[in-house]
Amino acid sequence: MTTENTPVRFDTKIAVLLREDLESWQRLNVTAFLVSGLGTEVPEVIGEPYADADGTPYLPMFRQPVLVLEGAAETLAAAHRRALSRSLPRSVFTSDLFATGNDRDNRAAVRAVPGDRLDLVGLAVYGPRNAVDKVLKGARMHP
């Protein structure tokens, strides 16, 4: 029996993997960009809208926590390959995107490089907990 006080357990996981050598501002920027893609592709990850006691409405957010991990460039490349092999919803951020200033140029920068040669600095992935855990093997929790 579940009650309002029973913790909600999810059978899915949202996770972001960041390259360990990023500056603090880059970590925050990359994380924000990466997770924005998940809500558009996988609408069930979005919860209900919020409202405060005065009735002021706020936008809905993810319905579950987002885990943020870090790892070396090799860890990111391996996670990318595993996410692709499992066909999990994913978003990528490459080092080239730090030099662009708009969505069109961002997409062109990614499109210009074969997938196995992307200079990944971040990867977001969503799916069943076990599958996401396997994709992120070798990564560690962000400090």
Buried (B, 14 or more C-beta within 10 A) or exposed (E): EEEEEEEEEEEBBBBBBBBBEBEEEBBEBBBEBBBEBBBEEBEEBBEEEEEEEEEEEEEEBBBBEBBBBBBEBEBBBBBBEBBEEBEBBBBBBBBBBBEBEEEEEBEEBBEEEEEEEBEBBBBBBBBBEEBBBBBBEEBEEBE
